[in-house]
C-alpha cells in the first residue's frame, strides 16, 4: 500500500511538473500568436481580454502584399536553411562514419581539433571569413551563406554522427561485407536506417541554427532581394524616426516560428534519441 501511494504521488508530481513546464513555454507563444491578430496601436497599449475577441488579418495581409512581400524572404530563408541542413547531414554522416569505423594515425587528434572549433564563436572570425568569401565572389550570395552556416554546424554534426555510428555493432557491417556489400552501399542501405536518429538531430540543429541566425546574414548579404527572414524583420519599420510597427514584427515572428515548430514536432523522437547517443557514447 505504501509503495502504491508513493508511486501515485510520484506520478501526480511528474504530471504536475510537466504541465507547469509546458505552460511556461507555451503561454508566451500563444500570447504572441493572439497579439499578432491585433493592430499596432492596440499591441503597444495595455492588454485587455476584449482585444482577443476581435482578431484581424491586417498584419499578415500587409506582410504578404503591398511593398513588403515577405514571401520572398521566407523563400530565401528556406533555401538557406534546407540547403545547410542537407549539406551538413551528408558531410557529417560521411565524416562520422569515417571517424567511427576507420582508424588511422592521428584520428583522435583530428577529431579533437574538430571539437575544438565548437569553442570558437563565428563572430571572432567574421571579418576574415567575409574577406575570403569576397575573394571567391560568394558575398551577397545565398550559396556563400549556406557554406558559411555549414562550416559552423559541421563540427556538432560530426560529433553526433560519430557517436551514433559507435552505437552500431560492427558485426552488422561484417555480415554485409561478407555478402558482397561495398562500404558506400553498406552505409546507405545497411547502416542508414540504424542512424536515422543522429541524422535527424543533425538536420534539426543545422536547420534551426541557420533559420534563426541574424548577424552572418546581415554581414554577407547586401541586396534587399536576397535578405533572409531575420534580416527582413529588422527592416520592417514604419512611422516617424524609424519607429517599429509591432503588429508587423509580431506577425513576422509568428511566421518564423512555424517551420521550427513543424520540424521539431516531426523529428522530436529521433532528436531525443540522437542527443542521448551523442551524450553517452564516445
N, C-alpha and C positions, 0 to 999 in steps of 0.2 A: 504493500500500500504506500509505504514511504517512497519507494522508487517511482511508483506511478505518479505520485504528487510532484516529485522533483522533476520528472520528465514533462509533465503537463505545464509546470511553471516555467521550465526552460523553453518549451515550445512557444508559450504565450509571450515570454520575454523576447524570443527571437523574432516573432512576427511583429511585435510592437516596435522593436528597434528598426526592423526593416521598413515598416510603414513610415516611421518618423524620418528615416534617411531618405526614403522616396519623396516625401513631401518637401524636404529641404532642397532637393534638386529639381523637383517637378513644378512646384509653385512658381518660382521665378520665370520658368519657360512659359507656363500657361498665362502668367500675367503679361509677359511680353507679347504673346500672340493676341491676347484680348486688347491690349493697348494699341496694337498695330492697326486695328479697325477704327481708330478714332482720329480725328483731325489734329494737327499740331497744336492748335490753340487749347484743346482740352487735355492733351498729353502733358503740357507744361504746367497746367493748372492743378490744383489739389484734386486727387482722385475721388470719385463718387460712384457708388454702386449703380446709380441710374445710367451712367455712361456706358456700362457694359451691355445694356439692352437696346442700344441704338447703334449697331455696327454699320460701318460704311466701307465700301471697297475703293474709296477715292485714292488712298495712298498707293495701293497696288496698281490701280489703273494708271496713275500718273507715272509710276516707275517703269511700266512696260509700254508706255505710249508717250507721245509728245517728244521732248528733247532728251530724255534720259536714256531710253532704250536699254533697260537693264538686261534684256535677253542676251545682248552682245557680250556683256561682262560675265554673265553666268556661263555662257558657252566657252569663253576664254578660260575661266577657272576650271571648268570640267575637262577641257583639253589638257591643261597643265596637270591637274590632279590625277586624272586617269592615266595619262602618259607616264607621269612619275611613278605611280603605283605599279603599273605593269612592268616598267623598266627595272625598278627596284626589286620586284618579285622575281623576275627572270635572273638578274645578276646575282642576287643574294642566294637564290636556290642553287645556282651553279657553284658559287663560292662556298656556301655552307656544305654542299656535298663534297667538294674537294678537301676542305679542312677536316671533315669528319671521317673521310674514307681513305684519303691518300696521304700517307706520311712521307714527308721529305725533310731534308736538313733545313733547320731554321723555321719550320712551320709554326712552332709555338711563338717565336719572336714576331713573325709576320702577323699572326692573329692578335698578339698583344698590341702591336702598333695600330692595327685596325680599331681595336677597342679604345686605344689612347685617343683617337680622333674624336670619340664621343665627348671628351672633356674640353674640346676646343669649340667655343661658340663661333658661329659663322660671322658674327659681327666683327670679330677680331681680324678676319681675313677678307672682309668685304671689298676693300679697296684693291688689293692685288687680283682678286677674282674678277672685278669689274674690268681692270686693265687687260687681263688675259682674255676675257670674252670679247672685249672690244677689238683686240688684235685679230681674232678669228671671225669678226663680224657677226657675233651672236648676241650683242646687246640689242635691246628693243626687238627681241625675237622670242616667241614662245618656246621654241626648241632650246634656246640657250637657258631659259628659265627652268625648263624640265631637267636639263643636265645639271644645273645648279642645285635644284632640290634633290636630285638623285644622288649627288655626291655626298650630301649631308644626311641622307636617310639610309644609305647603303651600309654603313657600319652596324647600325642596330639590326637591320635585316639580316646581315651576315651572321651576327651573334645568335639571333633567334633560330635561323635555319641550321647553323652548325650544331646547336644543341638539340634541335628537333631530329636531325639525322642521327645524332648519337643515341637517341632512344630506340631506334630501329635495330633489331638484331641483325648482325652481319650474315647470319645463316640464310636469311631470305635472299640476299644478293647472291650468295654462293650457289643456291639452288637455281636461280635464274641464269647465272653464268654457265652452269653445267648443262642447262637446256639450250644453250646457244644464244642467249640474250646478250647484246653488247652493252657497254656502260651507259650510253645515252638512252637506249631503249629501256634499259632497266630503270634508269632514273625517271623516265616519263610514265611508263606503264606499270612498273612494279612498286617503286618507292613513292611515286607521285601521290597515289591515293592515301598513303600512310602519313604523309607530311602535310596534308591539307591544313591542319590547324596552324602550323607555322607559317605557311604561305598566306593564309587569311590574316594572321596577325601582322605580317609584313605589309600586306596590301592596305589594311585598315590604318596602320600607323603612318605609312607614307602618304596615303590619300588625305588624312586629316591634317597632317603637318603641312602639306603643300596647299590644301584648300584654304586654310586659315592664315597662312603666312603673309605678312604685310611688307616688312622692310625690304626684303630681297626684290619683291615685285616692284616696289616703289623705286628702287635703285636701278634696276636693269631695264625697266620699260619706260619709254618716254612718249610713245604715241598713245593718244587717248583711246583709239580704237582697239588697242591691244591690252588695255588695263584688265587686271583680274578683279573679281568682285570686292575683296577688301579695299583695294585702292579706289575703286569706283565709289564705294560707300563713303570714303573720305571726301570725295569731290561733290557729294550731294549737299550742296549749300544753297541757300536762298535767303533773301532779306538783306537788311542793311548791315554793312561791315561783315559780311560772310556769316551771319547767324545761321545756325543749323536748323534744318527742318526735321524735327524729331519724329514726325509722322513717317517721312520717307526713310529715315535712318532705322527706326524700329521695324518697319515693314521689310527693309532690305536685310536686316539681321535675322528676321524670321525665315526669309527665303534662304539665307546662308546656312541656317540650321537644318533644313530639310534633307539634303543629301547626307549629312553627317548622321542624322538620326536613322535614316533608312539603312545606310551601310552598316552602322553599328548593330542595329537590331537584327539584320540579316546574317551578320557574321559573329554574333555575340558568343555563341557556344564554342566556335572554333577559336575565337580570340582569347577566351579564358584558358582553354586547353593549351594554346600556343604559348601564352605567357607563363603558364605553370611549367611547361617543359623547359622553357628558356631560363627560368629561375632556379630550377632544381638541378638540372644536368650541367655538366661542364665544370 
